[in-house]
């Protein structure tokens, strides 16, 4: 064999494999994994339900063995394994999997703990009541049938479903290169959405979302619809949102009574136990599963001195008590996969329903016309019975009999007086010559099938009533077939009947702000901590305290402020940090190291009056320079660090999500240098500028993008050229139309618009930020403000002044300012916040 032949063979094999794989892919997509948008069923589910329907396994009849149904399905319709078919039955039975189960089961069909179902020989099933709505219009003349795998049986291609099954029960499937995951919804909302779309075909998805609020899971739970996630999913056909468990906090325990959809309860409990054993979560003393037939109930007992609210937050973060649920609304449309938005899914169902109804009504209409034709023939035959009897007697053969009746020319005018029904007379006139009547084939066949005695004894009034009734029905059907509005009204009436029959309230709660929801948890012992912001106080001697901000009212300037905490043994306040219970404190030291500690644990230590040195493993020559409060969702942001010698550094917070107990280096520092300020920002805040402030009242403004990101093990870059004996005291990130608040060490301050601070090049001396003198002292701190912000000013002797920014007049940059707070000789301002 030469090289050319080898290459040709290789290409042939590659092309052949590609063709075969494409065929396989299409087969998996269309015949196995993806449901049809019209009836919401995959082929295996459709075949199972059709088999049950054919076996009369109805909801109002006795159960049948699962093994019998499985055998019938794989023998006639589905040439695959019995386990695959039985597993599909199990999912259609499980109430924690299907929102509206299509099969009722008797026996063990598994549990939310992941327990397997009993073998098929032990369990029994039958169609549920709602399942019959898939089959009510099943008819050879209405829907299309196809041959089974061996050509011996007919199977419906699509069931004529009266319910929007794909939306109310959802689906999940993995095909070749395609995953579909459509969540279940509430039947009331979906039907209301269908009706609204029928009435207003131009309805927007936003308006549909007001009716169909969100998915409605059989396991309930809470959907967090943050930033209109659900609306975006309904618009695009894909996306994700958060589902979390419903819990209740009582005394020292957390009770979980609803968990997210498709979460295994047993594995959830095991994961919590594992976290406790590995000490990833502290504060849980025990966990019990008290679930029974009345519902789910997991009890998590909390140790003393631990806040259940905080433990719950950790459980939400580290376990499947809270999950991200992904949606990809892909289904078959005309036997091809398509991603649908919410409106398109409803339209697919409604259009298919219109097609079914039109076909159904047209068939009934035709059958009614045939029956009316026969009634007309019977009535004429009654009044001409003698002529018919003579023909029957004189006809030797059946063919002759039909021919003779067909040739019978009846003077119809003689029968009008006897008939005495205007509707019947007019219809006969329209079909026949005014003077004569001839029987057609259908009439002859019907008359000959009747015995003479029966024909002579037919109750004339009853048959006339039937004729009029059928005529009235057909008149209605004509309207439906010819008038779109009548067809729409027919579907709406049908949907309203289904809604009334299967009325069901929403069981999955939807909230729009997770934090607000958590704050509303009933916890009498910890409400004060949970519902408020507070500040952590650190003294020179290393003791920690906390106080709530809301306890202090706004005062006028020139006041001394209010005492927030008593200081003993000549101790003074050293550092203050504004925070809340769910935050994490990042602690920066004079050695350029960073430590991390949870605020909730700080609160516990405050109650126990412990020293900071017992919490953080700092060295003897190490002091705390700055404390920053952040939340877990802020670790995707960045920080700018500034030192007193003017070095600045930009670094990603993700590097510090996990910090060991003895801290890690965040910045190299020169001798006599230390961190004075840290600011958090988003990477997309391109409109923000940096302003550096010095003790001697200088300021330098430049864009933050000048500063490049660096690694932990670096010094940063020089920002401002300092004069002798001057140091940097603050750094601000400001945007357009911000105001800058300056306050001096003697309590004087001013507010100036950011436009007064012009941009300069880095490594220059900058411009004056405030006009200093011996009377007002050196610049102590700065703050960026908006209109009507409240300013909090803390002193080292434990006083707090809370004032409104509007009580301070706006001034130019190079001014002294006014007295803001009265200070004693030994009193210094240590912290300001808005």
N, C-alpha and C positions, 0 to 999 in steps of 0.2 A: 504493500500500500504506500503510495507517495504522499508527500506533505499536503498537496492540494486536496486529496481525498479525505485525509484526516481533518483538515479545516472544515470541509463541507459537512462531514459527519458531526463535528462539534457544533457547528451552527444549527444543523438540523435538530440535534438533541436540545440545545438551548431554546430554540423556537417552540419545539414541541412541549417542553417543560413549562414555558411561559403560558402557552395556550391552555394547558391542563390546569395550571395554577389559577388562571383567570376564571376558568369554568368552575373550579372548586370554590373560589372566592364568591362568585355570583350565586352559586348554589347555597352556600352557608348564609349569605346575606338574605336571599329571598325565601329560602325554604326552611330556615332553622332559627336564626338568632334575632331577626328584626321583625317587630309586629307590623301589621297593616294599620294605617291611620284610620281606616273606616270602622273596623270592629275592634281594634286594639288587641288583637290576638296573634300570637305566633302560631305557625302551622301545628305544632304538637298540642297546644292548648285547644285549638279549633277542632282537631281530630278527636281529642278526648271528650270534649263536650258534645260533639256530634254523635259519637258512639253512645254516650249516655242517653242522648235524646232518642236515638233509634231503638235503644233497649227499654224505652219508657221508664227510665230511671228518674222520674219526676220528683219535685219537692214534696208533693202531697201523696207520694207512694212510698212503700217500704225501701229501706236501704238495700244496696247490693254489695257483695264482696268487692273490695278494690281489685283483687286478683282477677276477677271476672272481667272487669272493665279493661284492665291492663291487657289481658289476653285478647280481648276483642279489638282493641286499638292496634296492637302490634301485628295481629293476624290479618286485619283488613286494611288499615289506613297508614300505619307508621312503622316502616320496616327498620326499626332501631331497637336498642336494648330495653328490656322491661324495667330496669332500674331508672333509666332516663325518663320513661313515661310516668313511673310511680312518683319520682321526685317532683315532676311537674304537677301531678295531682296534689301532692303534699302542700306545695306553695299556694295552690288555689284554695286549699282548705284552711290554712293557718290564718287566724284572725289578726296576728301581730305582723303578718306579711302583706295581706290584701286588705285594703280599706273596706271593700264590699265583696267578700268571698263568693266566688261563683259556684263552689261546691260545698255542701254540708257534709261533715265527717262524723263518724262515730268510732271511737277508739283513740289510741295514742298517735297523734300526728306531730309529735315533737313539741318543743317548748322554746321560750325566749332565752333559755339557758344554753341552747344548742344541743339539747337532748335529741337523739335520732328518733324518727317515727318507728312504730312497730312494723313488722313485716306485713306485706300486702295481704297475706292470707288471714290476718287478724283484724284488719280494719274494714270499715264499710263506708260507702259514700252514696250520695244522690245529688242531683242538681239543686242549687239553692233557688229560692223564689225569684230573685233578681236575674238569675241566669236565663230564665224563660224569656226575658225581654230580648234576648239575642236570637230567639228562634220563632217568635210569634208570626213572622211573615215568611217563614221558610216554605218555598214552593218552587217546583220545577220551572214554572213560567215566570217567576219573579227574579230569582238569582241564578247566577251561572254555576254549573257543576263541572267538575273535571274527573277524569278517571284516576283510580288509585294506582299504586305502584305496579300491580300486575294486571290492570285493566278489567277487573271483575266487579269493582264497586265504584259508585259515584260519590264524590266528596264535594261539598260546597267550597267554592274558591274564597268567598267572603261571606260571613254570616250577616243577615239583615238586621243588625242590632238597632234597637230602639233607644238604647242608652249610650252616652259618650264614654264607652268603656275605657279607652286609652287614657283619658284624663282622670276618671274617677278611681281607677285601680292602678294606673301607672305601669311601668315595665322596666326590665333591666336585661340587657343582652350584649354579648361580645361576639362580633363577627370578625372577618378578616379586615383589619385596618379600620374598623368602625366599632364604637361603643355607644350604646343608647342607654340613657337613664332618665326616664320620665317619672316624676313623683306622683303619688296619688293625690286627689283633691276631694273636696266636699261636694257631694252630689247636688245639694241645693244651690250652691254657688255656681257650679258648672252649668246646670240647667238654666239658671237665671241669666248666665252669660250667653248661652245659646239663644235664648228668647230675645235678649237685647240685640244680639247680632242679626237675628232674623228681622226684627223691627227696623234696625238701623244698620244696613250693610257697610256704611262708611264709618262706623264707630272706631275710635282710636284704641290702641292697646292700653293707653293710660286709663281710659274710661272702663275698659274691660277689667283692668286690674283693680278698679274700685269695687267691682262685683266679685271677681275671683281674686280674693285678697292674696292668697299664697297656698302652697301645698297643705294638705291636711292628712297627717300621718296616722296610721292605726295605733301607733304607740304614743301618740300625743306629743308631749314635749313643747318647747318654746322655740319659735323661729325668730332670729334676730335680723330684721330687715333694715340693715344699716346702709345708708347712702343709696336707697332705692335699688338694692341688689335684685329683689324679686322682679321689679319692673324691667330692669335691664335684661334679666334672664328671659322674661316673657317677650321682650322685643327681639332679642338676638337668637333665642333658642338654646343658649348655653350659658353657663356661669356657675357660681357657687355662693352659698350662704351658710350661716352658722345655725346649728340646732343645739340647744342645750337642755339639760334635764330640768324638770320641775322639782323644786326642793322646798322644804320648810325647816326653819331653824327654831327649835324649842329648847330653852335652858342651855344645856351643854351637849346638844346633839343635832346632827343634820339628818333629816329624813328625806330620802329620795323616793318619789312615788311615780315619776315618769322619766323614761330615758330616751335618748335620740333613736330615730328609726334605724333598724338593722344593726343595732349594737347588741352584742351578746352579753346578757346580764351576768352570767357566771364569770366570763372572762374579765368583765369590768371590775367585779369584786376582787378577783385574783390580782388584777393590776394594782388596785389600791393597797392590798395586803403586801404586795412586792415593794411598793414605794415605802410603806411603813417599815418593813424589815430592813431595807437598804438605807433607811434614814434620809430619804429624799423628801419626805414630808414628816414633820414633827407635830405632835399635839393630838394625835388620834389614839385613843385608848383601846377601842374595840370596834368591830363592824359586824352587823347581823343582817341576815336575809330573812325577812318575815313575810315574803311574798306568798300569796295563796290565790285561790280561785276568785277572790274579790278584787285582786289587783296587786300591783307591784309595790313593794315597801322595803327599802334598804335603810337601815339605821346605822349611822356613823357617830359613835360617841367621842366627845372631845374632852381632853384633859383640862383640869383647872388651870386658870391663868392664861389659857389660849382663847383667842377670839374665833368662834365658829365661822364668822364671815370671811376671815382671812384664810382659814383652812379650806373653805369652799372655793375661794378664788384659786388656790393652788391646785385643788382637784379638777377644776374646770380647765386649768392650763395643762395639767400633766396626765389626765385620763380622758376617756371617751364619754365623760359626763357632758362634754361639749365637743362637737365635731364640726368639721367643714363638710357640707353635703354638695356634691357636684351634680350638675344637670346637663344633659345633652339630648335635646328633644329630636331624635332621629327616628323616623318611621318610613314604611314603604308607601309610596304614592305612585299608582299605576305600575306597580311591581319594580319600582326603582327607589333606592334610599334617598331621603330628603330631610334636611334639617328644617323643622317647622318653628315658627313663632306661635304664640298662644292663639292669635286670631286665625292663622292658617289651619291649625289643628281643629278648631271648632268649625271652620268653614268646610273642611274635608268631611267631617261627620255630617254636617247639615246638608251638604250637596248630595252625599250618598243617600241620606235619608229621603231627600226629595225624589231622587231617582227610584228608590224602592217604593215609595208611596204612589208615585205616578204609575209605575208598572202594576202595582197591586190594584189600584183603583181602575186602571184601564181593563185589566182582566175581569174584575167584578162587573164593570160596566158592560163588557161584551157578553158575559154570562147572563146578566140581567136582560139584555136585549134578546138573547136566545129564549129565555124563559117567557118573556112577554110575547114573542112570536108563537110559542107553543100554546100559551093561554088563548091567544087570538084564534088559533086553529081549533082548539077544544070547544070554545064557545060557538063558533060557526058550526062545528060538527054536531053540537047538542041540538041546534035548531034545524039541522038537516039530517037527523039521525036515520030517517026512513030511506032516504036516497043512499046513504052509506051502507045500510043493511042490505039493500037490493044489490049494490055492487059487490059486496062481500059474498052474497049467495050465488051470484051469477059468474063470479071469477073462479076459473078452474085452478090457476096457478098463482103463486105469490107475486111473480113478476107482473102478471096480468092485473092483479088486484091493485098494485101500486100505480100501474099505468092508468087504470080506469079511474082511480081516485084523483089522480093528477089531472085527468082530462075532464073531471067533473066541473061543469060551469054553473056555479050557483049564482042566482039572481040576488045579489047581496042586498038590494034595496028592500026586498021582502023581509029581511032579518032585522032592519034597523029599529023597527017598532018593538020587537021582542028584546033586543039587546038593552035598550034604555040606558046607555052609558055614553055620554058625549065623548070622553077621552078615548074610549075603545073604538067608537065609530070613526072618529077623526083619524086615528092611527091606521085603521083598516083602509079608510078612503085613500090616505096618502100612499099606501103600499100597493093598492090594487086599482083596477079600473072601477070607476064609480058605479057601473052597472053589474059587474060580475066579480066573483072571488074564486081563486084557484088555490088549493092547498100546495104548499112547498114541501120539499123532501123532509125537513125537520118536523113539520106538523104531521105529515103522514106517518112517519115513524113513531112519533109519540102517541098518535091516536090508535095505531095498530097494536101498540104495546099495552093498551088498556083493554080490559074486558068490556064487552058491550054493556053489561049490567052496571059496571062501575061508571062508564061514560054517561049512562042515563041517570045515575043517581048522584052525579057531582053537584055539590051545593053551589049554586050560581053566585050567591052573594059573597061567599068566602073567596071564590076564585077571582071575582071582580075586585074585592078588597086587596088581595095579593097583587093584582095587576096595578092598582093605583099606588100601592106602597112601593113596589119596585120602580114605578115611573118616577115617584117623588125622590127616591134614592138616586136614581140616574140623573135627575135634574141637578141634584147637589154635586154629584161626581163630575158632571159636565163643567160646572163652575170651577171646581178644583183643578180639572185638567186644562182649562182654558184661561184661568185667572190666577196670576202669581200671588195676589193678596189672599185669595181663598186657600191656596196651597199652603202659604205661610201660616194662616190661621189654623189650618188642620194640624200642622206640625206643632205649633204652640200649644194647642189643646192637648195633643198627645203627650208633650213634655210636661205639662202641668199635672196631668194624671199620674205620670211616673213620679214626679216630685212629691205629690200628695201620698202616693203609695209607699215611697221609700224615704220619707222626710227624715233628715238627720242633721243634728246640730254640729257645728265645727268643734273639734276636740283639740286641735293644735293651736296654741296661743301665738299671736304675732306681736312682737314689740319692735320699737324703732330706736331704742337707746338702751344698750345693755347695762351701762353704768347706773342709769336711773332705776332700772328694774332691780338690780342688786341692792340698791339702797333701800328699796321698799320691803326687803325681806324682814319678817317680823323677828326682832331680836331685842327684847326689852333691856337686857343688860348692857348691850353695846351700841345702842342707838346714838348715844352722844358721840362716840368715836366714829361710827360709820358715816353719819350724815354730815359731818363738818370737816373743813380744813383746819389745820392747826400748825403750830410751829414748834420745832424741837429746839430746846435751849441747852447749850453746852457751856459749863462754867470753867474758870481757870483751873480749878482743882479736878476737873474731869467728870463732874456729876451731870446727869441728864435729867431734863424736865420737859413737859409738854403742856401747852395751853391752847385753847380754842380761840380762833380769831373773832368769831361771831359774838363773843362775850363782851366785846369792847365797842363802845359807841364812838361816832365821829365827834371830834372836839375842834375848837378854834385854834389857830396858830398863836404863838407866844405863850402856850400853856406848857406845863411841866410834863404832862401826860399822866397816865395811870400806872400804878405799880402792878406788874403782871406776875411777879414772883419774888419771894423774899430770899435774900442772899445772907448766908451765915458765915461766921469765922473769917471775915474780911475777904471772902470769895467774891468773884465778879463774873459777869457773863462774858464769855469769850467769843462764841459763835452762835448764830441763829440760822435756822433753815425752815422756810415755809414748805409744808408737805401735806399729804393725806394718807389714809390708812393703807391704800393699795399700792403705794409707791415704793421705790427702792432708793436708798441713800448712797450716793457715791462720795466717798470721803478722800480728800486730797491732802497730802502731807508735805512738810518742808523738804523731804528727801525725794520728791518727785514721784512718790508712789500713790496708788489708788486702792482703796478698799471698798467693799460692797456690803451693805447690810439692809435687811428688810425693815421698813418702818414699823410693821406690826410687832416685830420682836423688840424694837426700841421701846415701844409703848409698854410692853410687859416689863422691861427692865426699869422704866421710869417708875412704875408702881412698886418695884422692889428696891428702888433707890440705889441702883448699882452704878459703879464707876465705868467710864468709857474704856479704861485700860483693861477691864475684865471682859470686854467684848471684842476689841480689836487687838491683834498681836503686834502692837507698835513697839519700836525700839525706844531705849531710854532718851536718846537724843532726838527723837522724832516728835513733831508737833503737828496738830491738825491746822491746815491753812484755810481750807474751803470745804463746804458741804453742798452738794448738788442733789436735788430731788428729781427723779424721773420715773416714768411708768414703763412697764414691759413693752408696750407698743412703740416706745420711743427709741429703742435700740437700733432702728434703721436710720436714725439721724446722725448728725456729727456734732462735735464740740470745738470751740476755740478756747484755748488756754492762754492766759496772760500772766507774766511774772513781774515782780516789782522792778526788775532791771530792764524791762521793756521787751523781753523775748515773747513771741507769740507762736502758737502751734495749732494746726488744724488736723484733726484725727477722727476716724470713724468710731462710733460708739459700739459697733458690733464686735470690736476687738475686746470689749470688756463685759460681754454678757455673762461670762463665767469667770469669776475672779477667785483665786484660792484664798484661804483664810489669812495667810500672812501677806496678802497684797501682791501687786505686780507693779513694775516700773511703767509710768506713763510718759515721763519726760525727764531728760537729763537736765540738771541745774548746775550753774556755776556757783562758786563760793559766795556766800552771803545773799544768794538769790532764793526766792520762794514764790509759789503760786499765789496770786492775789484774787483772781477772778476766772470763772468758767461760764461760757454761754453756749446754749444748745440752739441748733438751727437745722432746717431742712436743706438738703442739697439743691433743691430747685428754688431757693430764696435768692435769686440772682439780683434782685433789686435792693438788697440790704447792703449797708456800708458798715464798716468798723470805725468806732471812735475810741481812741486811747486817751485817758485822762491821767494827769500827774498831780502829785501833792501840791506843787507850786502853781496849780491852776492852768496848766497848758493842756491843749487838746490837739489831736491829729486825726483827720478823717481820710479814709481811703476805702476802695471797694474790697470786699472780703475775697473776691475771686483772685486777687493778687497773691494770696497766700495759698501755697500748694499743700496737698495732703502729705503727711510724713508718717514714719513708723514710730513705734513706742520708744525705741532706743535712740532718740535724737534730741537735740537742744531746741529745735525750732529756729525762727529767724528774728533778727532785730527789727523792731517796729518803729520806734521813735528815738530821736537823739536827745538824751537827757542832759540837763545842765548839772553842775556840781550840786551834790546833796539833794537832788530831786529823785523821786521814785514814782513808778506807775501805781495808781491806787484803784483803777477801774477800767473796764472795757465794756462798751455797749455795741449791740447790733441794732441799727436803726433803719427805718424805711421812710419813704416820703410822707411828710405831714406829721411825723412824730414830734413830741416835745421833749426837751432834755431838762431834767431836774438836777441841780447841783446843790449840795449841802456841805457846809464847812464843819470843822471840828468844834466850833463854838456855837453851832446851831443856826447859822444864817444860811439862807437858801434862795434860789430863784428858778424860774422856769423860762426857757428860751426855745424858740422854734428851731427845728433842725436846719432850716435854710441859712441860719446865721453861721453854721459850721461848714465852711467851704472846704472842698477837697484839696489835699496837698499830696506831694510825693512821700512815699515811705522813707524813713531815715532822715526826716527833717525835724526841726524843733516844734513845729506846729504853731497854733495860734492860742490866744487867751480864751479860756472858757468862762472865767469869772475874775472880777477885779478883787484881789486879796488885800488885806491889811491886818495889822495887829489886832484890831477890834474883832474881826470876823474869823481870824485864824486861817489855817491851811485847808485846802479842799480835802474832804473826808470820803465822799462817795457820790455816785451819780446814778440816775435812773431814767429809762425811756418811758414816756407817758402818752396816753391819749386824753382827749377831753373828758372831764368828769371822772377820772380815775381816783381811787382812794390811795393815799400814801401811808405806809406804816413805817414809823421811825422807832428803832429800838436803841436803848442805851445800856451801857455795861453795868449799871446799878439796878437794872430790872424794870425800867419804865418804858411804856409804849405810848406814843402819840399817833393817833389815827386822824388824819385830816383829808379833806377833799381838795383835789388839785385846783379846782376853780376858785378856792379861797386865796390863792396866790396869784398875783398879777403877772402877766407875761411881760418879760423885759428883754432888752437887747443882750447880746453876748457879753460885752465888756462892762458889766455893772456889778455892784456889790451884792445886791439882793436885800432881803428883809429877814428879821428874826422869825424863825419857824418854831423852835423849841427852846425853852429855858433849861440850862444845864448847870449843875453844881461844878465846883472847881475840879473835883476828882471824876467827874462824869464825862464819858465819851460816847459818841454815836458809833455803834458797831455794825449796824445792819439796816438797810432800807429795802422796802418791797412795795409793789403795788397790788 
